[in-house]
Amino acid sequence: MGRWWHERLGPAAPVAPGARVGRFEFFFDLVFVFSFFIITRATAVSITGANLLHGLLVLAVLWWVWVVHTVVATRVRLGVGFVPVLMVVAMAALFCFSLSLPQAFGDPRQTAAGPVVVAVSYLVIRAIHLLLYWHVAQDQPEERRLLVRFSPELVLSTLLLLAAALVPPMIEEAGHALMIRDGLWLGVVLLQYSSGLVAGAWGWAVTSAEHWTERYDFILIIALGESIISVGVGGNLLGQPVTWPAVAAAVLGIFFTAALWWAHFDVIAPAARIAQHAAQGRARVAMARDAYAYCQLIMIAGIILFALGAEEIVRQVADPAISLAAPTHGPGVSMLFGGVICYLCGDMLFQLRTLGTITWTRVGTVLVLAAAIPVAQHLPGLAALTLLTVICTGLVAVELVVMAGARRALLDVVFEERTTYEKHEAGWRARWHDGGPEEKRG
């Protein structure tokens, strides 16, 4: 990357086996989560089948950028040396990508500026990732050969996005233009995710399982938090007179979102982290790809869907012109319950891939949620939210009872691991209390 970069800013630093997520990475992740927010806001303007499809296509492409980003982060520390400079450029490109998403599926007969910005921003982000990985792999010829093998995916996906921006405006018949544009976006998604499957686990490495699992845990937590923000902003809770129904709806939203957090992060996520640590070689890479890169995409899609549904219902609850006793109307209930089902199904696939088990309480909850949809569609908004919250919190309560022994054993192991790590870290830092490393060496 040039001698000046190394002398002035410092070289890139490799990731150690015990590395944790750095502060700069949190900073970068916020832009990704902003993109989730934009997808939710753009879809909420008009909730139709076509708009939902478009939102999911954009989410899939964005998530693949995230996956590539985390692969690079397994090789080099993103907040050390000259690397943050490149990452800020990538962050600016990602921000432009996010701002242009609402225009990506606009009227193809109008200006193509938005879709072109999407394609160019995508190219900039992916090119920075590729160049950075190429630089840090300069002493690993086999890794560079892998990058050459995967470069066609970057080129073809960028060309498809550019074609989706430039070709539809040239087609006179609007229906054909829309079909071609959607087909090109679908081609991008199929190309990206099939390349990850075809490549297999050969040649790559997850140096720090802790870093990998933390990164995906944090993005999932932030996405859950973003869903609460989306409901508050889109449900007209800000800037409106506070009413008891609106307060009740907001509280219910917090409760069922917290229950969904608990369903994944209380037992499943810690156990999966240990399984990721225990796996080695190709098995570790394959698990990282399948469980975190693929299954968590389903969970993120579920979060966006139930955020849209909750927003729609909360808007009706907060609207003084709508009677609180009136049944909900529109797709709010289906999206709310369907999104939670999608989230739990993704979580079960995640559990199956990492732990090799399926919990009967999760299967039962999904069946109950599916059966509750036609009932909730005839209930007022607050009642529908209450029903969902009761089901989600009921799942947590039942698992606290039936899984008490396994949960306690797991938490004891996690606690022992954390305290041992903290004791070792405190012991290492204690040398600074006695005059620094020079005195200790003397």
N, C-alpha and C positions, 0 to 999 in steps of 0.2 A: 504493500500500500504506500510505499515511499518512506525514505529516511526521515523526512520532516515530521511525519505523523508519529513515528516512534520516538524521536528526540523531544518533541514538544508535548505530546499527549501521552506517550507510553504505548507499548505494544499491546496486542490482544492477549488476554490471559485465558488459559484453558480451564475447563470446568473440572473440579476435583470430584472424586467419588462421593464425598459427603457434603457437596455444595448444597446451599439453600437458595431460595428465591431472593434476589436483591431488590433494593428499593427502586432502582431505575426501572426494573421490570414491572413493578406495580404501576409506575407512571405511564409506561407504554400501554399496559393493559387497559387503562381507562379509556383510551381511544377506541379500542376494540369494543368495549362495552357501550360506548357512545354509538357505535354502529348498530348494536342490538337495539338501542333506544330509537334510532332513526328508522330501522326496519319496522318496529312496532308502531311508531307514529305514522309512517307512510301507509301501512296496511290499515290502521284504524280509521283513516279518512273515509274509506268505503270498503267495508268487509264483504267481499264477494269471493267466489271460488277462484276466479282468475287472479285476484289480488293476493289471496292466500298462497297460490302456487308461485307467484312472482316473489313474494316474501321469503318462501322456503328456498327458492333457487338462489336468491341473493345471500341468504343465510349460509347455504351450503358452500358457495364460493368463498364467502368471507371466512368461514370456519376452516377451509382448506389453507387459506393464508395464515390463519392462526396456527394450524398444525405445522406448516413449514417453519414458521417463526419459532415454535417450541423445539423443533428439531435442531435448528441453528443454535438455540440457547442451551442445548445439551452438549454442545461442542466448545462454545466460547462464552465468557462472561460478558453480558451485554452492557454492563455499567462500568467497565474498566478500560483504560487506555483510550485509543482513538475510536473504539467501537460506538460509544454513545453519540458521537457526531453523525455517523452513518445512520444510527437508529432514529435520531431526530429527523433526518431527511425522510426516512421511511415512515415516521409518525406523521409528518406533514402530508405525505402522499396518501396515507391511510385516512387522514382527516378529510382530504379532498374526495377520496373514494366514498366515504360515508355521506358527505354532503350531497354527492351526486346520485346517490341510490334512489331517491324518490323520482328522478327523471329517467332512470334506466329503463323503465317500462311505460314511459309516456306515449303519447300519440306519435307513431313512427313517421307521420307525414310532416311533423313539425321539426324544429332544429334538433340536430343530433349532438349538440354540445355536451349535454349531460352524459349520455352513454359513452361518448369519446373520452371524457374525463375519467369515467369509471375504468375504461380499458387502459388508458395511459397510466393512471395511478396504480392500477394492478401491476402493470409491467414494472414500474419503478420499485414497488415494494418487493416483488419477487426477484428482480435483478439485484437489489441490495443484499437480499438473503443469499443469493447464489454467489455473488462476488465475495461476500464475507466468508462464507463457508469454503470457497475455493482458496482464499488466502490462508485460513487457519489449517487447511489440509495440505499445505504445500510440501510437508514432509511425509505425507501419506498418499503415495501414488494410487493405491487401490481405492481410496475415498474419492480422489479426483476422477478416476474412471467411472465411479458410480454417479458423480455429478454430471459427467458428460452423457451417461446413459439416460439420466432423468431430464436433461435440458430440453428435449423435444416436447415434454409435457408443458413446460413454461412457454415455449414458442407457440405451440398449437393452441393452448388455452387463451393466450393473448390475441392471437389472430382470430379466434372464434368470437371473442368479446368485441374486437374491432369490427368484425363482420356484422355482429348483432347491432352495432351502432350505425354502420354506414349502408348496409344493404337494404334494410326495410324501407327507408325513405325513398329509394329508387323504384319501389314496387307500387303501382297505382292502386291495385285492389287491396283495401285495408285489411280484410280478413286474411289474405295470403301473407301480407307483411307481418301481421301479428304471429301467425303460425311459424313463419321462418325465424323471427326473432326469438320466440320462446324455444323453438327447437335448437337454435344455436346455444342458448343459455343451458338447456338441458344437456347438450353435447359437452359443454365445459365441465359440468358437474360429473358426468359419466367418465370423462377423460381423467379428471383429477383423482376420483376415488378408485377407479379401476387400476390406475397406475400404482396406487399404494398397495393394492391387493396383488397385482401381477409381480411387483418387485419383491414381495415376500419380506423376510427379515434378514436376508443375507447382506452382509457388508456394513450394516449400520450398528450403532451401539448407543445404549442409554447409560452414560457414565454414572450419573447420579439418579438413582431411583427416587430419592427424596425430593430432588429438584423437580423432576418430571411430575410426580404426583401432587406436590404442592402447587405447581403452576396451574394444573387443571382444576384442582380443588378451589383455588382462589377465583379463577374465572367463573366457575359455577356459582360460587357464593355471591360474587359481584353481580352476576346475571339475575340471581334471585332478588337481590336488593334493587336492581334496576326495574324489576317488575313492579315493585311497590311504588317506586317513583313514577312509573308509567301510569299506574292506576290513579295516583294522586293528581298528576297533571292532566291526564286525559279525561278523568272522571269529573272535572270541574270542581274539585275540592279546594283548589287554591283561588283566592280572590272572591269567594262566595261566602255569604253569611253561614256561620256554623249552625247546623241543625242536628238534632239527635239521631235521625235516621242516617245522615251522612257519617256521623261519628261512629255509629254502630257498624256501618258497612266498612269503614276504614279499619276498625278493630278486628272484625272478622277476617279481613284481608291479611292483616298481620298474623293472626293466629294460624290460618291454614298454610300460609307461606312458611312460617316457622315450623309447622308440622312436616312440611315437605323437606325443609332443611334437615330436620332431625332424622327423617326416614333414611337419608343418605349418609349424613356425616356423623351420626352417633355410633354406628357399628360398621356399616358397609365400607365407607371410605377408609377408616383406620385399618380394617382387615385387608382391604385391597392394597393399601400401601405396603403392608408387611409382605403380602404375596408378590408385589412388584420387586421388593428388595430380595426376596428369596429366589426369584427367577434369575437365570443367568443366560448370557449369550443370546442366541436367536429366540429362545423362549421369552426372555425379558422384552426384547424388541417387539415381538409379535403381540404380547399382552399389552404393551404400551400403545401399540397401534389400534388393536381391536377394541379394547375397553375404553381407553381415554380419547383417542382421536375419532373413533367411529360411534361407539355407544353414547358418549357424552353429547354428541351432536343431536341425537334423538332427545336427550334430556333438555338441551338448550331450546330446541324447537318446541317442546312441551311448555317450557317457561314462557316463551313468547306467545303461544296460543292461549294459555290460561290468563296471562296478563291482558290480552285483548278481550277475552270474555269477561274478566272481572271489571275491566274498565267500562265496558258496555253496560254491565249491570249496575255498577256504582253510579254511572251517569244518570241512569233512570231513577235510582233511589234518591239522588241529590236534586233531581229536577222537581221543583214545587208544583209544576203543572201536571205531573203524573201522580195519580193516587197510589199511596203505599200498598193498598189492597189489590191493585191491578196486577194481573200476571205479567211476567216479563215478556217482552216481544223482541224479535230479531234473533241473531245467532249467538247472543251472549252466553246462554246456558250451555249450548252445545260446545262452544269453544272453551268455556271455563272447565267443564267436566272432561271434555275430550283432551284438553291440554294437560290436565293432571294425570289422566290415563296414559298419555304419551310419555310424560315424565317418569311415571312409575314403571312403565314397560321398558323404557331405556335403562332405568336403574336395575331392573331385574336382569336384563341382558348384560349389563356391567357386572353384576354380582355373579352371574353364571360364568362369564369369561374369566374373572379374576379368582373366584373362590370355588367354582364348580358346583354351586348350590343354587336352589330356588326356594324362597321362603313362602310357605302356603298362605301366610297372612297377606302378602303382597298380591298374590293371585286372587284371593278372596276379595280384597279391596278393589281391585280393578273390575271384577265382576259386579260388585255392589255399585260402583260408580256408573258402569254402563247401564245397569238396571234403573238407576236413579235419574237418568237424563230425562226420560219422558215424564216422570213425576215432577221434576224441578221445572220443566217447561210450563207447567200449569200453576206454579207458585209465584207469589210476589218476589221481587228481587231480594229483599232481606231474608226471606225464608229460604230461597235457593242458596244464597251464600251461607246461611246457617247450616243447611243440610250438608253442603260440601265440607264445611269446617268440622262438623260432627264426625263425618266419615274419616277425614284426614287425621284429626286428633284421636279418634277411636283406634286407628291403625297404630299410632304411637303408644297408646295406653295398653292395647293388647300385647304388643311386642315387648313392652317393659315387663309384662308378667310372664309370658311364655318363653321369652329368651333371656330371662334374668340371669341364669347361671352362665350361659355362654357370653353374655354381655359383660358380666363382672370379670370373667377370666380374661377377656380381651382387654378391657380397660386396665386391669392390673398389669398386663404385659406392656401396654402403651405407657402407663405411668412409670413403670420401672425403667423402660427405655429412655423416657424423657429425663427422669431424675439422674440417671447414669450419665447421659449426655451433658446435662447442665453441670453436674459435679466435675466432669472432665474439663469442661470449658472454664469453670471457675478456677480449677487448679492451674490451668495454663495461664490464666490472667493474673493469678496471684503473684507471679514473678515481678509484675510491675509495682507491687507494693513494697518490694525490697530493693528498689533502686534500678530496676530495668534489667534487660537481658545480659548486659555486659557484666554487671556485678554477679549475676547468677553464674555466668560462665567462669568468672574469676574465682 
